[in-house]
Amino acid sequence: MKGTDQIKISGLQTAFLLVYTIMPTAILFVPGITSKYSKNDAWISTILAGCMGFGVAYLASILTRKYPSETVVQFSEKILGKWFGKAMGLIYALYFLYVGYFVQREFSDFMITFVLPKTPIEVVIATFTLLSAYGLYLGLEVLGRSNSVVAWIGFSALFFVIAFITKDMKLENLQPILQKTTWSEVFMGALAPGSWMSECAIIMMFAPYMDKPEKSLKMNFLAMTILTLILTLVVVSGIGVLGPELLGRLNFPFFNLVKYVEPAEFLERIDPIFITIWITGMVMKFSIYYFTGVLGIAQSFKLKSYRPLVLPTGLLLTALSLSSWENIIELKEFSRMVFPPSVLFVTVGCTFLLALGEWFRRLLKKENRG
């Protein structure tokens, strides 16, 4: 497999990869899911979710600094031993693929709902997957550079939309603070966005390919800061314009906000622009998980290259995304009830277990030396 001395991405490219690992789907689903629990205090839930993300980012970055030239699939064996470590590496690899086919379905359901209602879902998913597969064959460096361009355009468009929404916001929709909800509801509202934010653990697959892996913590924290700011602004805008009750009932609340924006008389609708930018972001997000999944499988089985796995894995993910949910209602319920705990099991549970195992390993080494 191509060595880390040949593949290099910059720290900023890594931060943007982390942002686009989370942002494209989070801005669509998180406002509705969070406001269903914590109502007008949903913005507090997103801040708590950001704190969860920072915690996972810290644990993941500690591990990457201990093993700067290896991915989590590789260094798991050093921490937990051959068999337990290999099992842990496979859990991460399969987790990346699990999120990958979930993203496929999110993308296709949005497209057939708002953009291509008469197009068979199979065609949408197949086109989406083939485009990402081509990116995987080009390699991580190309993905990193392409994602950086998409990120700058996406940030600009997002803040443009939010800036025009602010004039229609009703601050009374955000009040009274912590009077209509309890702290337990606020914490429940933080679970879904917290699971998305915890996906920053994926840096354990990117750090060996950074030109300066020692900056992994700084780049992870930068990504978490950007994401916490964006999600909080999106949730505040949604509550301010639509109100917490309506926000919690919509399938894609942020898209409804974009349709609401009328920036000028000569430009009445900007949702086609948003959809175009969002599609490129979703391609990048899926490509990131697709890449880390096939890379993780290849490293688990000591294959020379991940590329032979790209097409067969793409077919498997497509089949899973088509068969796992009947409709968008099932997908939204899955996003609210099943997806958060399953993601947290890996991103928080397994990452904490590895950090704990590394701490014990270092402790035993010191005792043996003594």
C-alpha beads as a LAMMPS data file, in Angstrom:
LAMMPS data file: protein, C-alpha beads

370 atoms
369 bonds

1 atom types
1 bond types

-500.0 500.0 xlo xhi
-500.0 500.0 ylo yhi
-500.0 500.0 zlo zhi

Masses

1 110.0

Atoms # bond

1 1 1 0.000 0.000 0.000
2 1 1 1.177 3.484 -0.786
3 1 1 3.264 4.675 2.120
4 1 1 2.747 7.679 4.324
5 1 1 5.888 9.262 2.912
6 1 1 4.170 9.456 -0.492
7 1 1 0.691 10.651 0.580
8 1 1 0.590 14.007 2.357
9 1 1 -2.215 16.433 3.190
10 1 1 -1.845 19.723 5.052
11 1 1 -3.221 20.472 8.509
12 1 1 -5.909 22.808 7.111
13 1 1 -6.966 20.206 4.557
14 1 1 -7.314 17.730 7.426
15 1 1 -9.465 20.176 9.416
16 1 1 -11.730 20.719 6.413
17 1 1 -12.001 16.953 5.859
18 1 1 -13.154 16.644 9.476
19 1 1 -15.705 19.444 9.023
20 1 1 -17.138 17.826 5.897
21 1 1 -17.202 14.470 7.642
22 1 1 -20.004 15.951 9.751
23 1 1 -21.495 19.158 8.370
24 1 1 -23.453 18.256 5.187
25 1 1 -25.856 15.834 6.901
26 1 1 -25.813 17.485 10.328
27 1 1 -27.197 20.828 9.093
28 1 1 -30.139 19.028 7.466
29 1 1 -31.161 16.673 10.293
30 1 1 -29.826 18.096 13.575
31 1 1 -32.117 21.186 13.900
32 1 1 -35.289 19.100 13.625
33 1 1 -34.102 16.235 15.831
34 1 1 -32.682 18.509 18.533
35 1 1 -35.650 20.889 18.729
36 1 1 -38.002 17.904 19.129
37 1 1 -36.383 17.253 22.526
38 1 1 -35.134 20.617 23.763
39 1 1 -37.533 22.945 21.900
40 1 1 -36.433 26.598 22.074
41 1 1 -33.314 25.590 24.056
42 1 1 -31.998 23.446 21.206
43 1 1 -29.074 25.848 20.759
44 1 1 -27.866 24.876 24.262
45 1 1 -27.958 21.233 23.138
46 1 1 -25.691 22.003 20.165
47 1 1 -23.162 23.680 22.474
48 1 1 -23.195 20.617 24.748
49 1 1 -22.750 18.461 21.646
50 1 1 -19.724 20.577 20.739
51 1 1 -18.243 19.853 24.184
52 1 1 -18.686 16.140 23.502
53 1 1 -16.905 16.602 20.183
54 1 1 -13.987 18.359 21.871
55 1 1 -13.668 15.471 24.338
56 1 1 -13.497 12.846 21.578
57 1 1 -11.127 15.063 19.578
58 1 1 -8.772 15.194 22.566
59 1 1 -8.779 11.402 23.090
60 1 1 -8.281 10.687 19.385
61 1 1 -5.456 13.205 19.098
62 1 1 -3.632 11.705 22.115
63 1 1 -3.599 8.349 20.319
64 1 1 -2.477 9.828 16.994
65 1 1 0.414 11.615 18.709
66 1 1 1.532 8.314 20.290
67 1 1 1.389 6.575 16.895
68 1 1 1.933 9.331 14.300
69 1 1 2.733 6.975 11.412
70 1 1 -0.158 4.514 11.893
71 1 1 -3.938 4.549 11.557
72 1 1 -6.263 3.334 14.312
73 1 1 -6.619 0.026 12.466
74 1 1 -2.855 -0.480 12.697
75 1 1 -2.066 0.756 16.209
76 1 1 -5.040 -1.043 17.806
77 1 1 -3.025 -4.283 17.628
78 1 1 -0.132 -2.668 19.534
79 1 1 -2.443 -1.504 22.303
80 1 1 -4.830 -4.460 22.677
81 1 1 -2.763 -7.334 21.284
82 1 1 -3.033 -9.164 17.984
83 1 1 -6.544 -10.626 18.122
84 1 1 -8.385 -8.024 20.202
85 1 1 -6.557 -5.284 18.303
86 1 1 -7.501 -6.748 14.923
87 1 1 -11.124 -6.996 16.048
88 1 1 -11.048 -3.369 17.165
89 1 1 -9.568 -2.283 13.831
90 1 1 -12.335 -4.133 11.978
91 1 1 -14.977 -2.464 14.169
92 1 1 -13.675 0.948 13.083
93 1 1 -13.475 -0.069 9.417
94 1 1 -17.024 -1.461 9.426
95 1 1 -18.250 1.610 11.309
96 1 1 -16.921 3.875 8.539
97 1 1 -18.780 1.789 5.943
98 1 1 -21.918 1.802 8.122
99 1 1 -21.959 5.599 8.175
100 1 1 -21.195 5.514 4.443
101 1 1 -24.373 3.704 3.407
102 1 1 -26.393 5.838 5.849
103 1 1 -25.072 8.932 4.034
104 1 1 -25.977 7.351 0.674
105 1 1 -29.572 6.985 1.767
106 1 1 -29.781 10.480 3.269
107 1 1 -28.534 11.927 0.002
108 1 1 -30.868 9.899 -2.223
109 1 1 -33.970 10.569 -0.082
110 1 1 -33.325 14.300 -0.187
111 1 1 -32.761 14.216 -3.957
112 1 1 -35.917 12.274 -4.808
113 1 1 -37.953 14.443 -2.419
114 1 1 -36.874 17.886 -3.627
115 1 1 -34.805 17.631 -6.810
116 1 1 -35.473 14.478 -8.849
117 1 1 -38.886 13.152 -7.733
118 1 1 -39.429 11.056 -10.885
119 1 1 -35.949 9.498 -10.916
120 1 1 -35.608 5.968 -9.480
121 1 1 -33.676 5.967 -6.230
122 1 1 -31.351 3.271 -7.610
123 1 1 -30.148 5.647 -10.338
124 1 1 -29.482 8.439 -7.831
125 1 1 -27.468 6.198 -5.494
126 1 1 -25.535 4.520 -8.321
127 1 1 -24.491 7.861 -9.851
128 1 1 -23.520 9.228 -6.437
129 1 1 -21.462 6.120 -5.600
130 1 1 -19.643 5.935 -8.951
131 1 1 -18.629 9.590 -8.674
132 1 1 -17.179 8.966 -5.213
133 1 1 -15.483 5.750 -6.358
134 1 1 -13.657 7.725 -9.037
135 1 1 -12.390 10.088 -6.333
136 1 1 -11.115 7.131 -4.299
137 1 1 -9.102 5.845 -7.237
138 1 1 -7.464 9.283 -7.516
139 1 1 -6.407 9.115 -3.856
140 1 1 -6.485 11.045 -0.571
141 1 1 -4.411 13.980 -1.816
142 1 1 -6.969 14.753 -4.532
143 1 1 -9.834 14.358 -2.045
144 1 1 -8.095 16.750 0.361
145 1 1 -7.549 19.447 -2.266
146 1 1 -11.049 19.101 -3.728
147 1 1 -12.648 19.195 -0.296
148 1 1 -10.811 22.423 0.592
149 1 1 -12.317 24.173 -2.440
150 1 1 -15.785 22.828 -1.617
151 1 1 -15.377 23.875 2.038
152 1 1 -14.616 27.540 1.328
153 1 1 -17.562 27.797 -1.083
154 1 1 -19.830 25.974 1.375
155 1 1 -18.898 28.203 4.334
156 1 1 -19.499 31.342 2.260
157 1 1 -22.912 30.135 1.066
158 1 1 -23.964 29.049 4.542
159 1 1 -23.149 32.347 6.224
160 1 1 -24.741 34.217 3.281
161 1 1 -28.006 32.352 3.894
162 1 1 -27.883 32.871 7.680
163 1 1 -27.123 36.585 7.241
164 1 1 -30.285 37.074 5.173
165 1 1 -32.374 34.970 7.543
166 1 1 -31.546 37.124 10.587
167 1 1 -33.865 39.944 9.494
168 1 1 -36.865 37.593 9.785
169 1 1 -35.896 36.058 13.115
170 1 1 -38.191 36.470 16.120
171 1 1 -36.114 36.490 19.289
172 1 1 -39.177 35.672 21.380
173 1 1 -39.083 32.184 19.813
174 1 1 -35.837 31.595 21.746
175 1 1 -37.352 32.640 25.074
176 1 1 -37.720 31.871 27.914
177 1 1 -34.414 30.064 28.370
178 1 1 -34.681 26.746 30.269
179 1 1 -38.282 27.439 31.308
180 1 1 -40.102 25.141 28.866
181 1 1 -37.563 22.318 29.064
182 1 1 -35.610 20.431 31.705
183 1 1 -31.886 19.732 31.693
184 1 1 -32.609 16.068 30.949
185 1 1 -34.462 17.107 27.767
186 1 1 -31.590 19.413 26.819
187 1 1 -29.140 16.536 27.267
188 1 1 -31.364 14.243 25.185
189 1 1 -31.396 16.927 22.519
190 1 1 -27.588 16.953 22.606
191 1 1 -27.309 13.203 21.951
192 1 1 -27.910 13.298 18.175
193 1 1 -25.672 16.300 17.387
194 1 1 -23.136 14.920 19.888
195 1 1 -22.954 11.672 17.933
196 1 1 -22.333 13.620 14.730
197 1 1 -19.667 15.754 16.417
198 1 1 -17.955 12.680 17.855
199 1 1 -17.285 11.517 14.286
200 1 1 -14.126 13.642 14.532
201 1 1 -12.535 10.398 15.785
202 1 1 -11.989 9.702 12.081
203 1 1 -8.804 11.798 12.369
204 1 1 -7.178 8.571 13.570
205 1 1 -7.330 7.463 9.930
206 1 1 -5.985 10.756 8.526
207 1 1 -3.211 11.734 10.955
208 1 1 -0.519 9.451 9.436
209 1 1 -1.031 11.198 6.103
210 1 1 -0.663 14.738 7.487
211 1 1 2.522 16.613 6.597
212 1 1 2.717 17.549 10.310
213 1 1 0.880 14.869 12.348
214 1 1 1.818 16.608 15.591
215 1 1 -0.796 19.250 14.694
216 1 1 -3.649 16.735 14.798
217 1 1 -5.035 18.084 18.103
218 1 1 -4.967 21.687 16.901
219 1 1 -6.692 20.796 13.603
220 1 1 -9.289 18.670 15.369
221 1 1 -10.095 21.506 17.764
222 1 1 -10.310 23.943 14.840
223 1 1 -12.805 21.638 13.102
224 1 1 -14.886 21.290 16.288
225 1 1 -14.960 25.070 16.782
226 1 1 -16.176 25.624 13.204
227 1 1 -18.815 22.907 13.497
228 1 1 -20.131 24.057 16.895
229 1 1 -20.468 27.615 15.572
230 1 1 -22.219 26.493 12.371
231 1 1 -24.664 24.103 14.052
232 1 1 -25.540 26.633 16.757
233 1 1 -26.193 29.348 14.158
234 1 1 -28.305 26.977 12.054
235 1 1 -30.402 25.902 15.061
236 1 1 -30.848 29.488 16.329
237 1 1 -31.879 30.617 12.827
238 1 1 -34.361 27.753 12.508
239 1 1 -35.988 28.418 15.884
240 1 1 -36.030 32.163 15.274
241 1 1 -37.768 31.933 11.900
242 1 1 -39.885 28.765 12.052
243 1 1 -40.332 28.259 15.784
244 1 1 -39.349 25.105 17.735
245 1 1 -42.628 23.221 17.112
246 1 1 -42.574 23.525 13.310
247 1 1 -38.807 22.971 13.239
248 1 1 -39.229 19.632 15.022
249 1 1 -41.840 18.404 12.508
250 1 1 -39.951 19.098 9.278
251 1 1 -37.813 16.398 7.620
252 1 1 -35.231 18.855 6.226
253 1 1 -35.762 22.079 8.220
254 1 1 -32.664 23.932 7.060
255 1 1 -33.663 23.470 3.417
256 1 1 -37.031 25.038 4.252
257 1 1 -35.123 27.998 5.667
258 1 1 -33.103 28.323 2.459
259 1 1 -36.329 28.342 0.406
260 1 1 -37.568 31.096 2.704
261 1 1 -34.675 33.450 1.871
262 1 1 -35.274 36.194 -0.715
263 1 1 -32.049 38.207 -0.859
264 1 1 -33.165 40.661 -3.564
265 1 1 -35.950 41.383 -6.060
266 1 1 -33.843 40.149 -8.969
267 1 1 -32.875 36.951 -7.080
268 1 1 -35.974 35.423 -5.525
269 1 1 -34.796 31.829 -5.054
270 1 1 -31.368 30.650 -3.971
271 1 1 -32.295 27.061 -3.067
272 1 1 -30.945 25.705 -6.419
273 1 1 -27.569 27.247 -5.535
274 1 1 -27.724 25.716 -2.075
275 1 1 -28.634 22.289 -3.493
276 1 1 -25.678 22.402 -5.898
277 1 1 -23.240 23.242 -3.098
278 1 1 -24.832 20.687 -0.768
279 1 1 -24.550 17.914 -3.378
280 1 1 -20.797 18.525 -3.720
281 1 1 -20.504 18.488 0.076
282 1 1 -22.350 15.180 0.307
283 1 1 -20.107 13.664 -2.361
284 1 1 -17.107 14.703 -0.270
285 1 1 -18.629 13.334 2.952
286 1 1 -19.464 9.980 1.420
287 1 1 -16.045 9.805 -0.257
288 1 1 -14.335 10.360 3.109
289 1 1 -16.195 7.485 4.761
290 1 1 -15.931 5.298 1.674
291 1 1 -12.149 5.881 1.623
292 1 1 -11.563 5.260 5.337
293 1 1 -13.738 2.148 5.220
294 1 1 -11.929 0.456 2.323
295 1 1 -8.553 1.614 3.668
296 1 1 -9.399 0.123 7.071
297 1 1 -10.449 -3.209 5.532
298 1 1 -7.281 -3.306 3.404
299 1 1 -5.075 -2.605 6.430
300 1 1 -6.915 -5.179 8.566
301 1 1 -6.139 -7.910 6.056
302 1 1 -2.664 -6.579 5.139
303 1 1 -3.555 -5.921 1.494
304 1 1 -1.086 -4.024 -0.700
305 1 1 -3.709 -1.524 -1.916
306 1 1 -7.263 -0.515 -1.063
307 1 1 -8.186 0.131 -4.715
308 1 1 -9.331 -3.439 -5.604
309 1 1 -11.916 -3.107 -2.818
310 1 1 -13.463 0.138 -4.092
311 1 1 -16.041 -1.192 -6.593
312 1 1 -17.160 -4.330 -4.686
313 1 1 -17.534 -2.266 -1.505
314 1 1 -19.508 0.368 -3.408
315 1 1 -21.932 -2.296 -4.642
316 1 1 -22.352 -3.648 -1.105
317 1 1 -23.002 -0.172 0.343
318 1 1 -25.546 0.557 -2.405
319 1 1 -27.426 -2.672 -1.660
320 1 1 -27.450 -1.919 2.069
321 1 1 -28.637 1.664 1.629
322 1 1 -31.528 0.513 -0.585
323 1 1 -32.665 -2.317 1.689
324 1 1 -32.231 -0.834 5.178
325 1 1 -35.080 1.738 5.169
326 1 1 -38.499 1.767 3.555
327 1 1 -38.937 5.531 3.372
328 1 1 -37.752 8.895 4.676
329 1 1 -39.876 8.597 7.842
330 1 1 -38.009 5.429 8.841
331 1 1 -34.709 7.114 8.034
332 1 1 -35.528 10.114 10.238
333 1 1 -36.532 7.859 13.151
334 1 1 -33.329 5.876 12.658
335 1 1 -31.381 9.167 12.737
336 1 1 -33.038 10.068 16.029
337 1 1 -33.174 6.740 17.882
338 1 1 -30.609 4.277 16.474
339 1 1 -27.845 6.190 14.733
340 1 1 -26.650 8.298 17.731
341 1 1 -26.018 5.424 20.201
342 1 1 -24.487 3.185 17.515
343 1 1 -22.059 5.937 16.494
344 1 1 -21.236 6.840 20.098
345 1 1 -20.421 3.193 20.826
346 1 1 -17.489 3.425 18.401
347 1 1 -16.442 7.071 18.490
348 1 1 -16.666 7.466 22.274
349 1 1 -16.659 3.918 23.659
350 1 1 -13.986 2.299 21.482
351 1 1 -11.805 5.435 21.393
352 1 1 -11.935 5.689 25.200
353 1 1 -11.110 1.977 25.480
354 1 1 -8.047 2.446 23.248
355 1 1 -6.910 5.502 25.237
356 1 1 -7.358 3.559 28.483
357 1 1 -5.492 0.577 27.066
358 1 1 -2.618 2.821 25.973
359 1 1 -2.459 4.357 29.453
360 1 1 -2.267 0.892 31.091
361 1 1 0.352 -0.224 28.573
362 1 1 2.552 2.771 29.355
363 1 1 2.017 2.240 33.083
364 1 1 3.094 -1.423 32.872
365 1 1 6.177 -0.435 30.891
366 1 1 7.211 2.013 33.599
367 1 1 6.677 -0.584 36.330
368 1 1 8.738 -3.181 34.426
369 1 1 11.548 -0.690 33.978
370 1 1 11.409 0.114 37.688

Bonds

1 1 1 2
2 1 2 3
3 1 3 4
4 1 4 5
5 1 5 6
6 1 6 7
7 1 7 8
8 1 8 9
9 1 9 10
10 1 10 11
11 1 11 12
12 1 12 13
13 1 13 14
14 1 14 15
15 1 15 16
16 1 16 17
17 1 17 18
18 1 18 19
19 1 19 20
20 1 20 21
21 1 21 22
22 1 22 23
23 1 23 24
24 1 24 25
25 1 25 26
26 1 26 27
27 1 27 28
28 1 28 29
29 1 29 30
30 1 30 31
31 1 31 32
32 1 32 33
33 1 33 34
34 1 34 35
35 1 35 36
36 1 36 37
37 1 37 38
38 1 38 39
39 1 39 40
40 1 40 41
41 1 41 42
42 1 42 43
43 1 43 44
44 1 44 45
45 1 45 46
46 1 46 47
47 1 47 48
48 1 48 49
49 1 49 50
50 1 50 51
51 1 51 52
52 1 52 53
53 1 53 54
54 1 54 55
55 1 55 56
56 1 56 57
57 1 57 58
58 1 58 59
59 1 59 60
60 1 60 61
61 1 61 62
62 1 62 63
63 1 63 64
64 1 64 65
65 1 65 66
66 1 66 67
67 1 67 68
68 1 68 69
69 1 69 70
70 1 70 71
71 1 71 72
72 1 72 73
73 1 73 74
74 1 74 75
75 1 75 76
76 1 76 77
77 1 77 78
78 1 78 79
79 1 79 80
80 1 80 81
81 1 81 82
82 1 82 83
83 1 83 84
84 1 84 85
85 1 85 86
86 1 86 87
87 1 87 88
88 1 88 89
89 1 89 90
90 1 90 91
91 1 91 92
92 1 92 93
93 1 93 94
94 1 94 95
95 1 95 96
96 1 96 97
97 1 97 98
98 1 98 99
99 1 99 100
100 1 100 101
101 1 101 102
102 1 102 103
103 1 103 104
104 1 104 105
105 1 105 106
106 1 106 107
107 1 107 108
108 1 108 109
109 1 109 110
110 1 110 111
111 1 111 112
112 1 112 113
113 1 113 114
114 1 114 115
115 1 115 116
116 1 116 117
117 1 117 118
118 1 118 119
119 1 119 120
120 1 120 121
121 1 121 122
122 1 122 123
123 1 123 124
124 1 124 125
125 1 125 126
126 1 126 127
127 1 127 128
128 1 128 129
129 1 129 130
130 1 130 131
131 1 131 132
132 1 132 133
133 1 133 134
134 1 134 135
135 1 135 136
136 1 136 137
137 1 137 138
138 1 138 139
139 1 139 140
140 1 140 141
141 1 141 142
142 1 142 143
143 1 143 144
144 1 144 145
145 1 145 146
146 1 146 147
147 1 147 148
148 1 148 149
149 1 149 150
150 1 150 151
151 1 151 152
152 1 152 153
153 1 153 154
154 1 154 155
155 1 155 156
156 1 156 157
157 1 157 158
158 1 158 159
159 1 159 160
160 1 160 161
161 1 161 162
162 1 162 163
163 1 163 164
164 1 164 165
165 1 165 166
166 1 166 167
167 1 167 168
168 1 168 169
169 1 169 170
170 1 170 171
171 1 171 172
172 1 172 173
173 1 173 174
174 1 174 175
175 1 175 176
176 1 176 177
177 1 177 178
178 1 178 179
179 1 179 180
180 1 180 181
181 1 181 182
182 1 182 183
183 1 183 184
184 1 184 185
185 1 185 186
186 1 186 187
187 1 187 188
188 1 188 189
189 1 189 190
190 1 190 191
191 1 191 192
192 1 192 193
193 1 193 194
194 1 194 195
195 1 195 196
196 1 196 197
197 1 197 198
198 1 198 199
199 1 199 200
200 1 200 201
201 1 201 202
202 1 202 203
203 1 203 204
204 1 204 205
205 1 205 206
206 1 206 207
207 1 207 208
208 1 208 209
209 1 209 210
210 1 210 211
211 1 211 212
212 1 212 213
213 1 213 214
214 1 214 215
215 1 215 216
216 1 216 217
217 1 217 218
218 1 218 219
219 1 219 220
220 1 220 221
221 1 221 222
222 1 222 223
223 1 223 224
224 1 224 225
225 1 225 226
226 1 226 227
227 1 227 228
228 1 228 229
229 1 229 230
230 1 230 231
231 1 231 232
232 1 232 233
233 1 233 234
234 1 234 235
235 1 235 236
236 1 236 237
237 1 237 238
238 1 238 239
239 1 239 240
240 1 240 241
241 1 241 242
242 1 242 243
243 1 243 244
244 1 244 245
245 1 245 246
246 1 246 247
247 1 247 248
248 1 248 249
249 1 249 250
250 1 250 251
251 1 251 252
252 1 252 253
253 1 253 254
254 1 254 255
255 1 255 256
256 1 256 257
257 1 257 258
258 1 258 259
259 1 259 260
260 1 260 261
261 1 261 262
262 1 262 263
263 1 263 264
264 1 264 265
265 1 265 266
266 1 266 267
267 1 267 268
268 1 268 269
269 1 269 270
270 1 270 271
271 1 271 272
272 1 272 273
273 1 273 274
274 1 274 275
275 1 275 276
276 1 276 277
277 1 277 278
278 1 278 279
279 1 279 280
280 1 280 281
281 1 281 282
282 1 282 283
283 1 283 284
284 1 284 285
285 1 285 286
286 1 286 287
287 1 287 288
288 1 288 289
289 1 289 290
290 1 290 291
291 1 291 292
292 1 292 293
293 1 293 294
294 1 294 295
295 1 295 296
296 1 296 297
297 1 297 298
298 1 298 299
299 1 299 300
300 1 300 301
301 1 301 302
302 1 302 303
303 1 303 304
304 1 304 305
305 1 305 306
306 1 306 307
307 1 307 308
308 1 308 309
309 1 309 310
310 1 310 311
311 1 311 312
312 1 312 313
313 1 313 314
314 1 314 315
315 1 315 316
316 1 316 317
317 1 317 318
318 1 318 319
319 1 319 320
320 1 320 321
321 1 321 322
322 1 322 323
323 1 323 324
324 1 324 325
325 1 325 326
326 1 326 327
327 1 327 328
328 1 328 329
329 1 329 330
330 1 330 331
331 1 331 332
332 1 332 333
333 1 333 334
334 1 334 335
335 1 335 336
336 1 336 337
337 1 337 338
338 1 338 339
339 1 339 340
340 1 340 341
341 1 341 342
342 1 342 343
343 1 343 344
344 1 344 345
345 1 345 346
346 1 346 347
347 1 347 348
348 1 348 349
349 1 349 350
350 1 350 351
351 1 351 352
352 1 352 353
353 1 353 354
354 1 354 355
355 1 355 356
356 1 356 357
357 1 357 358
358 1 358 359
359 1 359 360
360 1 360 361
361 1 361 362
362 1 362 363
363 1 363 364
364 1 364 365
365 1 365 366
366 1 366 367
367 1 367 368
368 1 368 369
369 1 369 370
